[in-house]
Amino acid sequence: MSVEILDGSTVRSFVEDERAFNSTVDGRFAALDADHDGLLTYAEMAGELMSLRVLERHFGVDEAAVALEELGALYRGLFARFDRDGSGKVDRHEFRAEMKEVMLGVANGLGFLPVQMVIEEGSFLKVAVDRELGQLAKAA
């Protein structure tokens, strides 16, 4: 983990750089695709979805207070967002499209004022910050 300063334009610029964004997303897709069939099942994505910790970290709800059925339904709902065609599996294009929406949502949430935040190494936000720092170094 590292402490970084970023704003919405850092994330938006990363998403708009199709080559850099797709390369990063494709790398994450490949890492999740345990059987290397080019498709992600719920089982392959479950850990990634759960790492988002949408309940206890983002909404102030203690995970223990939520019934396991509700929690399972929440994560299946997140998977369904990725599985745009309802096939039960997520292909690379579906994964890219949903990650683009997620990252643009993050960019909009951050807004235009810089914020300091703790970012996990290897995360999409960390890649976005490193990309921006690399561009600034080239310009100097």
DSSP file (Angstrom, degrees, kcal/mol; ACC not computed):
  #  RESIDUE AA STRUCTURE BP1 BP2  ACC     N-H-->O    O-->H-N    N-H-->O    O-->H-N    TCO  KAPPA ALPHA  PHI   PSI    X-CA   Y-CA   Z-CA
    1    1 A M              0   0    0      0, 0.0     2,-0.3     0, 0.0   119,-0.2   0.000 360.0 360.0 360.0 151.2    0.0    0.0    0.0
    2    2 A S  E     -A  119   0A   0    117,-2.3   117,-3.4   115,-0.0     2,-0.6  -0.977 360.0-116.2-145.3 158.3    1.0    3.6   -0.6
    3    3 A V  E     +A  118   0A   0     -2,-0.3     2,-0.3   115,-0.2   115,-0.2  -0.863  42.8 173.6 -97.2 125.0   -0.3    7.0    0.1
    4    4 A E  E     -A  117   0A   0    113,-2.9   113,-2.8    -2,-0.6     2,-0.5  -0.885  30.1-132.4-130.7 158.8   -1.0    8.9   -3.2
    5    5 A I  E     +A  116   0A   0     -2,-0.3     2,-0.3   111,-0.2   111,-0.2  -0.963  42.3 145.6-111.8 127.9   -2.6   12.1   -4.3
    6    6 A L  E     -A  115   0A   0    109,-2.4   109,-3.0    -2,-0.5     2,-0.3  -0.960  26.3-162.3-152.2 167.6   -5.0   11.9   -7.1
    7    7 A D    >>  -     0   0    0     -2,-0.3     4,-1.2   107,-0.2     3,-0.9  -0.837  47.8 -81.1-142.1-177.8   -8.2   13.4   -8.5
    8    8 A G  H 3> S+     0   0    0    103,-2.9     4,-2.9    -2,-0.3     5,-0.2   0.824 123.7  59.5 -59.8 -32.9  -10.8   12.4  -11.1
    9    9 A S  H 3> S+     0   0    0    102,-0.4     4,-2.5     1,-0.2    -1,-0.3   0.832  99.5  57.7 -68.6 -29.7   -8.7   13.6  -14.0
   10   10 A T  H <> S+     0   0    0     -3,-0.9     4,-1.4     2,-0.2    -1,-0.2   0.938 114.0  38.2 -61.0 -46.6   -6.0   11.1  -13.0
   11   11 A V  H  X S+     0   0    0     -4,-1.2     4,-2.3     2,-0.2    -2,-0.2   0.914 116.2  51.2 -72.0 -44.3   -8.4    8.2  -13.3
   12   12 A R  H  X S+     0   0    0     -4,-2.9     4,-2.4     1,-0.2    -2,-0.2   0.903 108.7  51.8 -61.7 -42.3  -10.3    9.6  -16.3
   13   13 A S  H  X S+     0   0    0     -4,-2.5     4,-1.1     1,-0.2    -1,-0.2   0.891 109.3  50.8 -61.8 -40.1   -7.0   10.1  -18.2
   14   14 A F  H  < S+     0   0    0     -4,-1.4     3,-0.5    -5,-0.2     7,-0.4   0.928 111.2  47.4 -62.3 -46.1   -6.0    6.5  -17.5
   15   15 A V  H  < S+     0   0    0     -4,-2.3    -2,-0.2     1,-0.2    -1,-0.2   0.883 110.1  53.1 -64.1 -38.3   -9.4    5.2  -18.7
   16   16 A E  H  < S+     0   0    0     -4,-2.4     2,-1.7    -5,-0.2    -1,-0.2   0.714  88.3  82.6 -72.5 -20.3   -9.2    7.3  -21.9
   17   17 A D     X  -     0   0    0     -4,-1.1     4,-3.0    -3,-0.5     5,-0.3  -0.649  68.9-172.1 -82.2  85.4   -5.7    5.9  -22.7
   18   18 A E  H  > S+     0   0    0     -2,-1.7     4,-2.6     1,-0.2     5,-0.3   0.831  76.7  51.6 -54.2 -40.2   -7.2    2.8  -24.3
   19   19 A R  H  > S+     0   0    0      2,-0.2     4,-2.0     1,-0.2    -1,-0.2   0.954 115.5  39.6 -64.2 -50.1   -3.9    1.0  -24.7
   20   20 A A  H  > S+     0   0    0      2,-0.2     4,-2.1    -3,-0.2    -2,-0.2   0.920 119.0  47.4 -66.1 -44.3   -2.8    1.4  -21.1
   21   21 A F  H  X S+     0   0    0     -4,-3.0     4,-2.8    -7,-0.4     5,-0.2   0.953 113.7  45.7 -64.1 -50.7   -6.3    0.8  -19.7
   22   22 A N  H  X S+     0   0    0     -4,-2.6     4,-3.0    -5,-0.3     5,-0.2   0.878 111.3  53.6 -62.3 -37.7   -7.0   -2.3  -21.8
   23   23 A S  H  X S+     0   0    0     -4,-2.0     4,-1.8    -5,-0.3    -1,-0.2   0.922 112.5  44.0 -61.8 -44.0   -3.6   -3.7  -21.0
   24   24 A T  H  X S+     0   0    0     -4,-2.1     4,-1.9     2,-0.2    -2,-0.2   0.931 116.3  45.8 -66.8 -46.1   -4.2   -3.3  -17.3
   25   25 A V  H  X S+     0   0    0     -4,-2.8     4,-2.7     1,-0.2    -2,-0.2   0.907 112.1  51.6 -64.4 -42.0   -7.7   -4.7  -17.4
   26   26 A D  H  X S+     0   0    0     -4,-3.0     4,-2.6    -5,-0.2    -1,-0.2   0.867 107.5  53.6 -64.3 -35.5   -6.6   -7.6  -19.6
   27   27 A G  H  X S+     0   0    0     -4,-1.8     4,-2.0    -5,-0.2    -1,-0.2   0.914 110.8  45.5 -63.8 -42.4   -3.9   -8.5  -17.1
   28   28 A R  H  X S+     0   0    0     -4,-1.9     4,-1.8     2,-0.2    -2,-0.2   0.908 112.1  52.5 -66.4 -41.1   -6.4   -8.6  -14.3
   29   29 A F  H  X S+     0   0    0     -4,-2.7     4,-1.8     1,-0.2     3,-0.2   0.941 109.8  48.2 -58.3 -48.5   -8.7  -10.7  -16.4
   30   30 A A  H  < S+     0   0    0     -4,-2.6    -1,-0.2     1,-0.2    -2,-0.2   0.879 109.4  53.2 -61.8 -38.5   -6.0  -13.2  -17.2
   31   31 A A  H  < S+     0   0    0     -4,-2.0    -1,-0.2     1,-0.2    -2,-0.2   0.846 112.8  44.3 -66.0 -33.0   -5.0  -13.4  -13.5
   32   32 A L  H  < S+     0   0    0     -4,-1.8     2,-2.1    -3,-0.2    -1,-0.2   0.764  90.3  89.0 -81.0 -26.0   -8.6  -14.2  -12.6
   33   33 A D    ><  +     0   0    0     -4,-1.8     3,-1.3     1,-0.2    -1,-0.1  -0.478  54.7 174.6 -76.9  79.1   -9.1  -16.7  -15.5
   34   34 A A  T 3  S+     0   0    0     -2,-2.1    -1,-0.2     1,-0.3     6,-0.1   0.828  77.1  41.0 -59.5 -37.6   -7.9  -19.8  -13.5
   35   35 A D  T 3  S-     0   0    0      4,-0.2    -1,-0.3    -3,-0.2    -2,-0.1   0.412 102.8-130.4 -95.4   3.4   -8.8  -22.3  -16.2
   36   36 A H    <   +     0   0    0     -3,-1.3    -2,-0.1    -6,-0.2     4,-0.1   0.823  65.2 132.4  56.0  37.5   -7.5  -20.1  -19.1
   37   37 A D  S    S-     0   0    0      2,-0.4    -1,-0.1     0, 0.0     3,-0.1   0.400  77.7-110.5 -98.0   3.6  -10.7  -20.5  -21.2
   38   38 A G  S    S+     0   0    0      1,-0.2    54,-0.6    -5,-0.1     2,-0.3   0.585  90.2  91.3  81.4   9.2  -11.1  -16.8  -21.9
   39   39 A L  E     -B   91   0B   0     52,-0.2     2,-0.5    53,-0.1    -2,-0.4  -0.988  66.2-139.0-136.6 145.4  -14.2  -16.6  -19.7
   40   40 A L  E     -B   90   0B   0     50,-2.6    50,-2.6    -2,-0.3     2,-0.2  -0.912  15.6-159.4-106.9 128.5  -14.7  -15.7  -16.0
   41   41 A T     >  -     0   0    0     -2,-0.5     4,-1.8    48,-0.2     5,-0.2  -0.472  36.5-103.2 -91.1 170.8  -17.2  -17.7  -13.9
   42   42 A Y  H  > S+     0   0    0     46,-0.5     4,-2.0     1,-0.2     3,-0.1   0.912 123.9  54.9 -59.4 -41.6  -18.7  -16.4  -10.7
   43   43 A A  H  > S+     0   0    0      1,-0.2     4,-0.5     2,-0.2    -1,-0.2   0.886 108.2  48.2 -60.6 -39.2  -16.3  -18.7   -8.8
   44   44 A E  H  4 S+     0   0    0      1,-0.2     4,-0.3     2,-0.1    -1,-0.2   0.827 119.9  37.9 -70.9 -30.8  -13.3  -17.2  -10.6
   45   45 A M  H  X S+     0   0    0     -4,-1.8     4,-2.7     1,-0.1     5,-0.3   0.608  91.1  90.9 -94.4 -13.1  -14.5  -13.6   -9.9
   46   46 A A  H  X S+     0   0    0     -4,-2.0     4,-2.8     1,-0.2     5,-0.2   0.888  87.2  48.4 -54.8 -46.8  -15.9  -14.2   -6.3
   47   47 A G  H  X S+     0   0    0     -4,-0.5     4,-1.7     1,-0.2    -1,-0.2   0.902 112.9  48.5 -61.0 -41.5  -12.6  -13.3   -4.5
   48   48 A E  H  > S+     0   0    0     -4,-0.3     4,-0.6    -3,-0.2    -2,-0.2   0.922 113.0  47.6 -64.9 -44.4  -12.2  -10.2   -6.6
   49   49 A L  H >< S+     0   0    0     -4,-2.7     3,-1.1     1,-0.2     4,-0.3   0.915 112.6  48.9 -62.9 -43.0  -15.8   -9.1   -6.0
   50   50 A M  H >< S+     0   0    0     -4,-2.8     3,-1.4    -5,-0.3    -1,-0.2   0.790  99.5  66.4 -69.3 -26.8  -15.5   -9.8   -2.3
   51   51 A S  H 3< S+     0   0    0     -4,-1.7    -1,-0.3     1,-0.3    -2,-0.2   0.715  87.7  70.0 -67.2 -17.8  -12.2   -7.8   -2.1
   52   52 A L  T << S-     0   0    0     -3,-1.1    -1,-0.3    -4,-0.6    -2,-0.2   0.764  85.7-159.0 -68.2 -24.1  -14.3   -4.7   -2.9
   53   53 A R    <>> +     0   0    0     -3,-1.4     4,-1.3    -4,-0.3     5,-1.0   0.900  18.5 175.0  45.3  53.5  -15.8   -5.0    0.6
   54   54 A V  T  45 +     0   0    0     -5,-0.3     5,-0.3     3,-0.2    -1,-0.1   0.717  68.1  43.5 -65.0 -21.1  -18.8   -2.9   -0.5
   55   55 A L  T  >5S+     0   0    0      3,-0.2     6,-1.6     2,-0.1     4,-1.6   0.951 117.5  30.6 -88.8 -67.5  -20.6   -3.4    2.8
   56   56 A E  T  45S+     0   0    0      4,-0.2     4,-0.2     1,-0.2    -2,-0.1   0.818 128.8  34.3 -69.6 -30.8  -18.3   -3.0    5.8
   57   57 A R  T  <5S+     0   0    0     -4,-1.3    -1,-0.2     2,-0.1    -3,-0.2   0.871 126.0  32.8 -91.1 -38.7  -15.8   -0.5    4.3
   58   58 A H  T  4<S+     0   0    0     -5,-1.0    -3,-0.2     1,-0.1    -2,-0.2   0.787 128.0  29.5 -94.4 -28.1  -17.9    1.6    2.0
   59   59 A F  S  < S-     0   0    0     -4,-1.6    -3,-0.2    -5,-0.3    -1,-0.1   0.334  99.9-116.1-117.6   7.4  -21.3    1.8    3.7
   60   60 A G        +     0   0    0     -5,-0.3     2,-0.5     1,-0.2    -4,-0.2   0.706  68.4 137.7  69.3  19.5  -20.5    1.4    7.3
   61   61 A V        -     0   0    0     -6,-1.6     2,-0.4    -7,-0.1    -1,-0.2  -0.862  56.4-125.4-100.6 129.5  -22.3   -1.9    7.7
   62   62 A D    >   -     0   0    0     -2,-0.5     3,-1.8     1,-0.2     4,-0.4  -0.605  13.7-140.1 -73.6 125.3  -20.7   -4.6    9.6
   63   63 A E  G >  S+     0   0    0     -2,-0.4     3,-1.6     1,-0.3    -1,-0.2   0.831 100.8  62.0 -55.9 -34.2  -20.5   -7.7    7.4
   64   64 A A  G 3  S+     0   0    0      1,-0.3    -1,-0.3    -3,-0.0     4,-0.1   0.756  97.0  59.3 -65.1 -23.1  -21.4   -9.9   10.4
   65   65 A A  G <  S+     0   0    0     -3,-1.8     2,-0.5     2,-0.1    -1,-0.3   0.554  92.1  83.3 -81.9  -7.1  -24.7   -8.1   10.7
   66   66 A V  S <  S-     0   0    0     -3,-1.6   -11,-0.0    -4,-0.4     5,-0.0  -0.837  87.0-115.6-102.3 131.7  -25.7   -9.1    7.1
   67   67 A A     >  -     0   0    0     -2,-0.5     4,-2.4     1,-0.1     3,-0.3  -0.324  22.9-121.7 -61.7 143.9  -27.2  -12.6    6.5
   68   68 A L  H  > S+     0   0    0      1,-0.2     4,-2.8     2,-0.2     5,-0.2   0.849 113.6  56.1 -56.6 -35.3  -25.0  -14.8    4.4
   69   69 A E  H  > S+     0   0    0      2,-0.2     4,-2.3     1,-0.2    -1,-0.2   0.906 108.4  47.1 -64.0 -40.8  -27.9  -15.1    1.8
   70   70 A E  H  > S+     0   0    0     -3,-0.3     4,-2.3     2,-0.2    -2,-0.2   0.915 112.7  49.0 -66.2 -42.5  -28.0  -11.3    1.5
   71   71 A L  H  X S+     0   0    0     -4,-2.4     4,-2.3     2,-0.2    -2,-0.2   0.921 111.4  49.3 -63.1 -44.6  -24.3  -11.1    1.1
   72   72 A G  H  X S+     0   0    0     -4,-2.8     4,-2.4     1,-0.2    -1,-0.2   0.900 110.4  51.2 -60.5 -41.3  -24.3  -13.8   -1.5
   73   73 A A  H  X S+     0   0    0     -4,-2.3     4,-2.1     2,-0.2    -1,-0.2   0.886 108.2  52.9 -64.2 -38.5  -27.1  -12.0   -3.4
   74   74 A L  H  X S+     0   0    0     -4,-2.3     4,-2.0     2,-0.2    -2,-0.2   0.945 112.0  43.7 -61.6 -48.5  -25.1   -8.8   -3.3
   75   75 A Y  H  X S+     0   0    0     -4,-2.3     4,-2.3     1,-0.2    -2,-0.2   0.856 112.4  52.2 -69.2 -34.2  -22.0  -10.4   -4.9
   76   76 A R  H  X S+     0   0    0     -4,-2.4     4,-2.2     2,-0.2    -1,-0.2   0.872 108.7  52.8 -66.0 -35.3  -24.1  -12.3   -7.4
   77   77 A G  H  X S+     0   0    0     -4,-2.1     4,-1.3     2,-0.2    -2,-0.2   0.896 108.2  49.4 -65.4 -40.3  -25.7   -9.0   -8.4
   78   78 A L  H  X S+     0   0    0     -4,-2.0     4,-1.2     1,-0.2     3,-0.4   0.919 110.2  51.0 -63.1 -42.6  -22.2   -7.5   -8.8
   79   79 A F  H  X S+     0   0    0     -4,-2.3     4,-2.4     1,-0.2     3,-0.5   0.906 105.1  57.1 -60.5 -40.5  -21.3  -10.4  -11.0
   80   80 A A  H  < S+     0   0    0     -4,-2.2    -1,-0.2     1,-0.2     6,-0.2   0.820  99.2  59.8 -61.7 -30.9  -24.5   -9.9  -13.1
   81   81 A R  H  < S+     0   0    0     -4,-1.3    -1,-0.2    -3,-0.4    -2,-0.2   0.897 110.5  41.4 -62.7 -38.8  -23.3   -6.3  -13.8
   82   82 A F  H  < S+     0   0    0     -4,-1.2     2,-2.1    -3,-0.5    -2,-0.2   0.881 104.2  68.5 -73.1 -39.0  -20.2   -7.8  -15.4
   83   83 A D    ><  +     0   0    0     -4,-2.4     3,-1.5     1,-0.2    -1,-0.2  -0.501  64.6 167.8 -82.1  72.2  -22.2  -10.6  -17.2
   84   84 A R  T 3  S+     0   0    0     -2,-2.1    -1,-0.2     1,-0.3     6,-0.1   0.767  72.1  46.8 -63.7 -30.0  -24.0   -8.2  -19.5
   85   85 A D  T 3  S-     0   0    0      4,-0.2    -1,-0.3    -3,-0.2    -2,-0.1   0.459 106.0-124.1 -93.5   0.3  -25.3  -10.9  -21.8
   86   86 A G    <   +     0   0    0     -3,-1.5    -2,-0.1    -6,-0.2     4,-0.1   0.728  67.7 135.1  69.6  22.6  -26.6  -13.1  -18.9
   87   87 A S  S    S-     0   0    0      2,-0.4     3,-0.1     1,-0.1    -1,-0.1   0.612  75.0-113.5 -79.1 -11.5  -24.6  -16.1  -20.1
   88   88 A G  S    S+     0   0    0      1,-0.3   -46,-0.5    -5,-0.1     2,-0.3   0.410  92.9  76.1  90.1  -2.0  -23.3  -17.0  -16.7
   89   89 A K  S    S-     0   0    0    -48,-0.1     2,-0.5   -47,-0.1    -2,-0.4  -0.974  73.5-132.9-139.5 153.5  -19.7  -16.1  -17.7
   90   90 A V  E     -B   40   0B   0    -50,-2.6   -50,-2.6    -2,-0.3     2,-0.1  -0.928  19.5-157.4-110.9 122.0  -17.9  -12.9  -18.3
   91   91 A D  E  >  -B   39   0B   0     -2,-0.5     4,-2.5   -52,-0.2     5,-0.2  -0.427  36.4 -96.7 -90.2 173.5  -15.8  -12.5  -21.4
   92   92 A R  H  > S+     0   0    0    -54,-0.6     4,-2.6     1,-0.2     5,-0.2   0.861 123.1  51.3 -58.4 -39.8  -12.9  -10.0  -21.8
   93   93 A H  H  > S+     0   0    0      2,-0.2     4,-2.5     1,-0.2    -1,-0.2   0.891 110.7  47.8 -69.2 -39.3  -15.1   -7.4  -23.5
   94   94 A E  H  > S+     0   0    0      2,-0.2     4,-2.4     1,-0.2     5,-0.2   0.918 112.7  49.7 -64.0 -42.8  -17.7   -7.5  -20.8
   95   95 A F  H  X S+     0   0    0     -4,-2.5     4,-2.4     2,-0.2    -2,-0.2   0.924 112.1  47.3 -62.5 -45.5  -15.0   -7.2  -18.2
   96   96 A R  H  X S+     0   0    0     -4,-2.6     4,-2.3    -5,-0.2    -2,-0.2   0.937 112.0  50.3 -60.4 -47.2  -13.4   -4.3  -19.9
   97   97 A A  H  X S+     0   0    0     -4,-2.5     4,-1.9     1,-0.2    -2,-0.2   0.906 113.6  43.7 -61.7 -43.8  -16.8   -2.5  -20.3
   98   98 A E  H  X S+     0   0    0     -4,-2.4     4,-2.7     2,-0.2    -1,-0.2   0.893 112.6  51.9 -71.0 -38.4  -17.8   -2.9  -16.7
   99   99 A M  H  X S+     0   0    0     -4,-2.4     4,-2.8    -5,-0.2     5,-0.2   0.873 108.0  53.4 -65.1 -34.5  -14.3   -1.9  -15.4
  100  100 A K  H  X S+     0   0    0     -4,-2.3     4,-2.4    -5,-0.2    -1,-0.2   0.933 110.7  46.2 -63.1 -45.1  -14.5    1.2  -17.6
  101  101 A E  H  X S+     0   0    0     -4,-1.9     4,-2.1     2,-0.2    -2,-0.2   0.912 113.1  50.0 -63.1 -42.5  -17.8    2.1  -16.0
  102  102 A V  H  X S+     0   0    0     -4,-2.7     4,-2.2     1,-0.2    -2,-0.2   0.944 112.9  45.8 -60.8 -48.7  -16.5    1.4  -12.5
  103  103 A M  H  X S+     0   0    0     -4,-2.8     4,-2.5     1,-0.2    -1,-0.2   0.869 111.7  50.7 -67.2 -36.4  -13.4    3.5  -13.0
  104  104 A L  H  X S+     0   0    0     -4,-2.4     4,-2.5     2,-0.2    -1,-0.2   0.861 109.1  53.1 -68.1 -33.5  -15.3    6.4  -14.6
  105  105 A G  H  X S+     0   0    0     -4,-2.1     4,-2.2     2,-0.2    -2,-0.2   0.904 109.2  48.6 -63.5 -41.8  -17.7    6.3  -11.6
  106  106 A V  H  X S+     0   0    0     -4,-2.2     4,-2.4     2,-0.2    -2,-0.2   0.924 110.6  51.5 -62.6 -44.5  -14.6    6.5   -9.3
  107  107 A A  H  X S+     0   0    0     -4,-2.5     4,-1.9     1,-0.2    -2,-0.2   0.926 111.0  47.2 -59.2 -45.8  -13.4    9.5  -11.3
  108  108 A N  H  < S+     0   0    0     -4,-2.5    -1,-0.2     1,-0.2    -2,-0.2   0.884 111.7  51.5 -64.0 -38.1  -16.7   11.2  -11.0
  109  109 A G  H  < S+     0   0    0     -4,-2.2    -1,-0.2     1,-0.2    -2,-0.2   0.860 108.8  50.4 -66.8 -36.4  -16.8   10.5   -7.3
  110  110 A L  H  < S-     0   0    0     -4,-2.4     3,-0.5     1,-0.2    -1,-0.2   0.861  93.1-171.5 -70.0 -35.5  -13.3   11.9   -6.8
  111  111 A G     <  -     0   0    0     -4,-1.9  -103,-2.9    -5,-0.2  -102,-0.4  -0.354  44.0 -54.0  74.8-158.0  -14.2   15.1   -8.6
  112  112 A F  S    S+     0   0    0   -105,-0.2    -1,-0.2  -104,-0.2    -2,-0.0   0.523 106.1  91.0-102.5  -7.1  -11.6   17.8   -9.6
  113  113 A L  S    S-     0   0    0     -3,-0.5  -105,-0.2     1,-0.1  -107,-0.1  -0.765  82.6-112.4 -91.0 133.4  -10.0   18.5   -6.2
  114  114 A P        -     0   0    0      0, 0.0     2,-0.3     0, 0.0  -107,-0.2  -0.335  34.9-168.2 -62.8 140.5   -6.9   16.4   -5.3
  115  115 A V  E     -A    6   0A   0   -109,-3.0  -109,-2.4     2,-0.0     2,-0.5  -0.948  18.5-131.3-127.4 151.0   -7.4   13.9   -2.5
  116  116 A Q  E     +A    5   0A   0     -2,-0.3     2,-0.3  -111,-0.2  -111,-0.2  -0.888  38.6 162.9-101.1 129.8   -4.8   12.0   -0.6
  117  117 A M  E     -A    4   0A   0   -113,-2.8  -113,-2.9    -2,-0.5     2,-0.5  -0.986  43.2-109.4-147.2 156.5   -5.6    8.3   -0.2
  118  118 A V  E     -A    3   0A   0     -2,-0.3     2,-0.4  -115,-0.2  -115,-0.2  -0.756  40.4-168.1 -85.1 127.0   -4.1    4.9    0.7
  119  119 A I  E     -A    2   0A   0   -117,-3.4  -117,-2.3    -2,-0.5     2,-0.2  -0.951  20.3-120.3-124.1 137.3   -4.0    2.8   -2.5
  120  120 A E    >   -     0   0    0     -2,-0.4     3,-1.9  -119,-0.2     6,-0.4  -0.532  35.8-106.0 -74.9 136.1   -3.3   -0.9   -2.8
  121  121 A E  T 3  S+     0   0    0      1,-0.3    -1,-0.1    -2,-0.2     3,-0.1  -0.356 106.0  20.2 -59.0 138.2   -0.2   -1.8   -4.9
  122  122 A G  T 3  S+     0   0    0      1,-0.3    -1,-0.3     2,-0.1    -2,-0.0   0.368  93.9 132.3  83.4  -5.8   -1.3   -3.3   -8.2
  123  123 A S  S <> S-     0   0    0     -3,-1.9     4,-2.2     1,-0.1    -1,-0.3  -0.303  72.3-111.0 -74.6 163.4   -4.8   -1.7   -8.1
  124  124 A F  H  > S+     0   0    0      1,-0.2     4,-2.2     2,-0.2     5,-0.1   0.872 120.0  53.7 -61.7 -36.8   -6.2    0.2  -11.0
  125  125 A L  H  > S+     0   0    0      2,-0.2     4,-2.4     1,-0.2    -1,-0.2   0.899 107.5  50.3 -65.1 -39.7   -5.9    3.4   -9.1
  126  126 A K  H  > S+     0   0    0     -6,-0.4     4,-2.8     2,-0.2     5,-0.2   0.909 110.2  50.0 -64.5 -41.3   -2.2    2.8   -8.4
  127  127 A V  H  X S+     0   0    0     -4,-2.2     4,-2.4     2,-0.2    -1,-0.2   0.907 110.2  51.2 -62.4 -41.0   -1.7    2.1  -12.1
  128  128 A A  H  X S+     0   0    0     -4,-2.2     4,-2.2     2,-0.2    -2,-0.2   0.919 112.3  45.6 -62.5 -44.6   -3.5    5.4  -13.0
  129  129 A V  H  X S+     0   0    0     -4,-2.4     4,-2.6     2,-0.2     5,-0.2   0.937 113.6  48.7 -64.7 -46.7   -1.3    7.3  -10.5
  130  130 A D  H  X S+     0   0    0     -4,-2.8     4,-2.2     1,-0.2    -2,-0.2   0.880 110.4  52.2 -61.5 -38.0    1.9    5.7  -11.7
  131  131 A R  H  X S+     0   0    0     -4,-2.4     4,-1.9    -5,-0.2    -1,-0.2   0.933 110.8  47.0 -62.3 -46.8    0.9    6.4  -15.3
  132  132 A E  H  X S+     0   0    0     -4,-2.2     4,-2.2     1,-0.2    -2,-0.2   0.907 111.6  50.5 -63.5 -42.4    0.3   10.1  -14.6
  133  133 A L  H  X S+     0   0    0     -4,-2.6     4,-2.2     1,-0.2    -1,-0.2   0.886 108.9  52.8 -63.5 -38.0    3.6   10.4  -12.7
  134  134 A G  H  X S+     0   0    0     -4,-2.2     4,-1.8    -5,-0.2    -1,-0.2   0.884 109.1  48.9 -63.3 -39.0    5.4    8.8  -15.6
  135  135 A Q  H  X S+     0   0    0     -4,-1.9     4,-1.8     2,-0.2    -2,-0.2   0.885 110.4  50.7 -68.2 -38.5    3.9   11.3  -18.0
  136  136 A L  H  X S+     0   0    0     -4,-2.2     4,-1.2     1,-0.2    -2,-0.2   0.892 109.0  51.8 -66.1 -38.9    4.9   14.2  -15.7
  137  137 A A  H  < S+     0   0    0     -4,-2.2    -1,-0.2     1,-0.2     3,-0.2   0.887 109.2  50.0 -64.6 -38.6    8.5   12.9  -15.5
  138  138 A K  H  < S+     0   0    0     -4,-1.8    -1,-0.2     1,-0.2    -2,-0.2   0.874 109.8  51.2 -66.2 -36.7    8.7   12.8  -19.3
  139  139 A A  H  <        0   0    0     -4,-1.8    -1,-0.2     1,-0.2    -2,-0.2   0.727 360.0 360.0 -73.1 -22.3    7.4   16.3  -19.7
  140  140 A A     <        0   0    0     -4,-1.2    -1,-0.2    -3,-0.2    -2,-0.2   0.476 360.0 360.0 -78.8 360.0    9.9   17.7  -17.2
